[in-house]
Amino acid sequence: MKEVFEHFEEELIGARIPKEPASLYDPVRYTMALGGKRIRPRLVALATGITGGDVSLSKDAAIAVEMLHNFTLIHDDIMDNAATRRGKPSVFKKWDANTAILSGDVLFTLAMEQLEFYQTKHFKPYVYPLLMNEFLKATRVVCDGQQRDMDFEKEASVSLDDYLLMISQKTARLLSASLKMGGIIAEAAPEQIQSLYEIGYYAGIAFQIQDDLLDAFGDPTTFGKKQGGDIREGKKTYLSILALEEAKESDKKELSRILASKNASDDEINWVLNCYRTYGIDSKTAETVSTFYQSALDELHQFPESTYKQELIRFLDQLNTRIL
């Protein structure tokens, strides 16, 4: 992994981003310098290694998926009118909407350009078109998920199946693509590539549902967010949808009223959290998270033992044990 990440940040922030015009590329460089967990590039490298590929050759794809992820964040902040991103002013607020739109567009283009490396003599002719196809499919599906999420804001009710479809698109799809692209770079067998895709699918869904759970019941000092933020904003989450399906009619009406207000008071948030506890929504959601993570681990067990496999197992365990 060292061969991928030793100079990863320098390339991500510097060498891969043009300097002029500064009014276009400074916001891009600012965005990439905000940091983050770098989950997706790590998955590209781990997938390349676990399938027997040369991990050093995964760097360009790792940079591509991280650029793609940050492109979506720049545009998300415009749609959400978000003032901050990772504790700093968003591009939308630091500059303006037009700058954020164009900087996001060019970041997406830069991401695609990184994949041109896979047209070189190091790879069989099919590698580049497969990578580009997966990259573009993932981008489209992430957009599908974002639109579904926006549509949910206008809908009175959403089913759990609809919610799971949305998060599989908006959150899980890019994790699946990152792992699948690593397998393609390694020229792995089709069944291995499909298993990598499934690992990303299960892990991505578990990750998002766990985020929902942590927003409601997580320790603010550990999780970094004020408890009940989703409730206050009236967001549809796994917990709220499940509660609306299982609560008795009077509680369902009160829960619907509080969420519809999109400005819940502290007392109302506490009422919702108690409602979740009364119907066991917290424990049922935690069980769902564990089930999806276990499905990811089950897919992973078919791969031969390696340091990459152990690191991917540790990675999944770290996600699964984020503290409430």
C-alpha positions in Angstrom: 0.0 0.0 0.0 3.0 2.3 0.6 3.7 2.4 -3.1 0.2 3.9 -3.7 -0.1 6.3 -0.8 3.4 7.5 -0.1 3.0 10.6 -2.3 -0.8 10.3 -2.8 -1.8 13.5 -1.1 0.9 15.5 -3.0 -0.3 14.2 -6.3 -4.0 14.6 -5.5 -3.6 18.2 -4.4 -0.7 19.3 -6.7 0.7 17.5 -9.7 -2.6 16.3 -11.1 -4.4 19.7 -11.0 -3.5 22.4 -13.5 -2.6 25.9 -12.1 -4.2 28.2 -14.7 -6.8 29.7 -14.7 -6.4 29.9 -11.0 -10.0 31.0 -10.6 -11.0 27.6 -11.9 -8.4 25.3 -10.3 -7.8 27.0 -6.9 -11.3 25.8 -5.8 -10.5 22.3 -7.0 -7.2 22.2 -5.1 -8.9 23.7 -2.1 -11.5 20.9 -2.2 -8.9 18.1 -2.5 -6.9 19.6 0.4 -9.9 19.4 2.7 -8.9 15.8 3.4 -11.3 13.0 4.3 -11.0 9.3 5.0 -9.8 8.4 1.5 -11.9 5.3 1.8 -12.5 4.8 -2.0 -8.8 5.0 -3.1 -7.9 2.7 -0.3 -10.5 0.2 -1.6 -9.1 0.4 -5.2 -5.6 -0.5 -3.9 -6.8 -3.3 -1.6 -8.9 -4.9 -4.4 -5.9 -4.8 -6.7 -3.7 -6.5 -4.1 -6.2 -9.1 -2.9 -6.6 -10.3 -6.5 -2.9 -10.6 -7.1 -2.3 -7.4 -9.0 0.6 -4.9 -8.8 -0.8 -2.5 -6.3 1.5 0.3 -7.5 -0.5 0.3 -10.8 -3.7 1.2 -8.9 -2.7 4.8 -8.0 -4.2 6.5 -11.0 -7.6 4.8 -10.5 -7.4 5.6 -6.8 -6.9 9.2 -7.6 -9.7 9.1 -10.2 -12.3 7.7 -7.7 -11.3 10.2 -5.0 -11.7 13.1 -7.5 -15.1 11.7 -8.6 -16.2 11.5 -5.0 -15.2 15.1 -4.3 -16.9 16.3 -7.5 -20.2 14.9 -6.1 -19.6 16.7 -2.8 -19.0 20.1 -4.5 -22.3 19.8 -6.3 -24.1 18.3 -3.2 -23.2 21.4 -1.3 -24.8 23.7 -3.9 -28.0 21.6 -3.8 -28.0 21.5 0.0 -27.0 25.2 0.4 -24.3 23.8 2.7 -22.1 26.5 4.2 -19.4 24.1 5.4 -17.6 20.9 4.3 -15.3 19.1 6.7 -15.4 22.0 9.0 -14.3 24.6 6.4 -16.3 26.8 4.1 -17.7 24.9 1.1 -16.6 26.0 -2.4 -20.2 27.2 -2.9 -19.8 29.6 0.1 -16.1 30.5 -0.2 -16.6 31.4 -3.8 -20.1 31.3 -5.4 -22.5 28.9 -7.1 -21.2 29.4 -10.6 -17.6 28.7 -9.5 -18.7 25.6 -7.6 -20.6 24.3 -10.6 -17.7 24.8 -13.0 -15.0 23.6 -10.6 -17.1 20.4 -10.0 -17.4 19.9 -13.7 -13.7 20.2 -14.3 -12.9 17.9 -11.4 -15.1 15.2 -13.0 -13.1 15.7 -16.2 -9.8 15.5 -14.4 -11.0 12.3 -12.7 -11.6 10.7 -16.1 -8.3 11.8 -17.4 -6.5 9.8 -14.7 -7.8 6.6 -16.2 -5.9 7.3 -19.5 -2.9 5.6 -17.8 -4.6 2.3 -18.3 -4.3 2.6 -22.1 -0.5 2.0 -21.8 1.5 -1.1 -22.5 1.2 -2.3 -18.9 -2.3 -3.5 -19.5 -4.3 -5.7 -21.8 -6.5 -3.8 -24.3 -9.7 -4.6 -22.5 -8.7 -3.0 -19.1 -9.2 0.6 -20.1 -12.7 0.3 -21.6 -13.8 -1.8 -18.7 -12.5 0.7 -16.2 -14.1 3.6 -18.0 -17.4 1.8 -18.4 -17.5 1.0 -14.6 -16.5 4.6 -13.8 -19.2 6.2 -15.9 -21.9 3.7 -14.8 -21.1 4.4 -11.2 -21.3 8.2 -11.8 -24.7 7.9 -13.4 -26.0 5.6 -10.7 -24.8 8.0 -8.0 -26.7 10.7 -9.7 -29.8 8.5 -9.8 -29.5 8.0 -6.0 -29.1 11.7 -5.4 -32.2 12.5 -7.4 -34.2 9.8 -5.5 -33.0 11.4 -2.2 -34.1 14.8 -3.4 -37.5 13.3 -4.5 -37.9 11.7 -1.0 -38.0 15.2 0.5 -41.3 15.9 -1.3 -42.9 12.5 -0.6 -45.1 12.0 2.4 -43.9 8.4 2.9 -41.1 6.2 1.6 -40.8 2.4 1.9 -37.7 0.6 3.3 -37.2 -1.0 -0.1 -37.1 2.5 -1.7 -34.7 3.8 0.9 -32.4 0.8 0.5 -32.4 1.3 -3.3 -31.5 5.0 -2.8 -28.6 4.3 -0.5 -27.4 1.5 -2.7 -27.1 4.0 -5.5 -26.0 7.2 -3.7 -23.6 5.6 -1.2 -22.8 2.0 -2.0 -22.3 2.2 -5.7 -19.0 4.2 -5.7 -17.6 1.8 -3.0 -18.6 -1.1 -5.3 -17.0 0.6 -8.3 -13.7 1.3 -6.3 -13.4 -2.4 -5.5 -14.4 -3.6 -8.9 -11.9 -1.3 -10.6 -9.1 -2.7 -8.5 -10.0 -6.2 -9.7 -10.1 -5.0 -13.3 -6.6 -3.5 -12.9 -5.4 -6.8 -11.6 -7.0 -8.6 -14.5 -8.8 -10.8 -12.0 -11.3 -13.5 -12.9 -14.9 -12.3 -13.5 -16.2 -14.1 -10.4 -13.6 -12.4 -8.2 -14.5 -9.0 -9.7 -18.2 -9.7 -9.0 -17.5 -10.6 -5.4 -15.5 -7.4 -5.0 -18.6 -5.5 -6.3 -20.8 -7.3 -3.8 -18.5 -6.5 -0.9 -18.8 -2.8 -1.8 -22.6 -3.0 -2.1 -23.1 -4.6 1.3 -20.5 -2.4 3.1 -21.9 0.7 1.5 -25.5 0.0 2.7 -24.3 -0.9 6.2 -22.2 2.2 6.3 -25.2 4.5 5.5 -27.6 2.8 7.8 -25.0 3.0 10.6 -24.7 6.7 9.8 -28.4 7.0 10.4 -28.1 5.2 13.7 -25.1 7.3 14.8 -26.9 10.5 14.0 -29.7 9.5 16.4 -27.8 7.7 19.1 -24.1 8.4 18.6 -21.9 10.3 21.1 -21.6 13.8 19.7 -18.0 14.1 21.0 -17.0 10.9 19.2 -19.2 11.1 16.1 -18.7 14.8 15.5 -22.3 15.7 14.9 -25.1 17.0 17.2 -27.4 14.2 18.2 -30.7 14.0 16.3 -29.7 16.3 13.4 -31.6 14.1 10.9 -34.7 14.3 13.1 -34.4 18.1 13.4 -34.2 18.4 9.6 -37.0 15.9 9.0 -34.8 13.6 6.9 -36.1 10.2 6.0 -33.7 7.6 7.5 -33.8 3.9 8.0 -34.9 4.5 11.6 -37.7 6.9 10.8 -39.1 4.8 8.0 -39.0 1.6 10.2 -40.6 3.5 13.1 -43.4 4.8 10.8 -44.0 1.2 9.7 -44.1 -0.3 13.2 -45.5 2.4 15.6 -49.1 2.4 16.7 -51.3 5.0 15.0 -51.1 7.8 17.6 -47.3 7.6 17.7 -47.1 7.4 14.0 -49.1 10.6 13.7 -46.9 12.5 16.2 -43.7 11.2 14.6 -45.0 12.3 11.1 -45.9 15.7 12.5 -42.4 16.3 14.1 -40.6 15.2 10.9 -42.8 17.2 8.6 -42.0 20.4 10.6 -38.3 20.1 9.6 -37.5 22.2 12.6 -37.9 19.9 15.6 -37.2 21.2 19.1 -34.9 19.5 21.6 -38.0 18.1 23.4 -39.4 16.8 20.2 -36.1 15.2 19.3 -36.0 13.5 22.7 -39.6 12.3 22.1 -38.6 10.7 18.8 -35.5 9.0 20.3 -37.7 7.6 23.1 -40.2 6.4 20.4 -37.3 4.6 18.6 -36.3 2.9 21.9 -39.9 1.9 22.7 -40.3 0.1 19.5 -36.8 -1.3 19.5 -35.9 0.6 16.3 -32.3 1.2 17.6 -31.6 -2.5 18.2 -33.3 -3.6 15.0 -31.3 -1.1 13.0 -28.1 -2.2 14.6 -28.9 -5.8 13.7 -29.5 -4.7 10.1 -26.1 -3.0 10.0 -24.4 -6.2 11.4 -26.2 -8.4 8.8 -24.9 -6.3 5.9 -21.4 -6.1 7.2 -21.4 -9.9 7.7 -22.6 -10.4 4.1 -19.6 -8.3 3.0 -17.2 -10.5 5.1 -18.8 -13.7 3.8 -18.0 -12.6 0.2 -14.5 -11.7 1.3 -13.8 -15.1 2.8 -13.5 -16.7 -0.6 -10.3 -14.9 -1.4 -7.0 -16.5 -0.5 -5.1 -15.3 2.6 -3.0 -12.2 2.1 -2.0 -9.0 3.9 -4.5 -7.2 1.6 -7.3 -9.5 2.7 -6.5 -9.0 6.4 -6.4 -5.2 5.9 -9.8 -5.3 4.1 -11.2 -7.3 7.0 -9.8 -4.8 9.5 -11.2 -2.0 7.4 -14.7 -3.5 7.5 -14.4 -4.2 11.3 -13.4 -0.5 11.8 -16.5 0.6 10.0 -18.7 -1.8 11.8 -17.5 -0.8 15.3 -17.9 2.9 15.0 -18.9 3.9 18.5 -22.4 4.8 19.5 
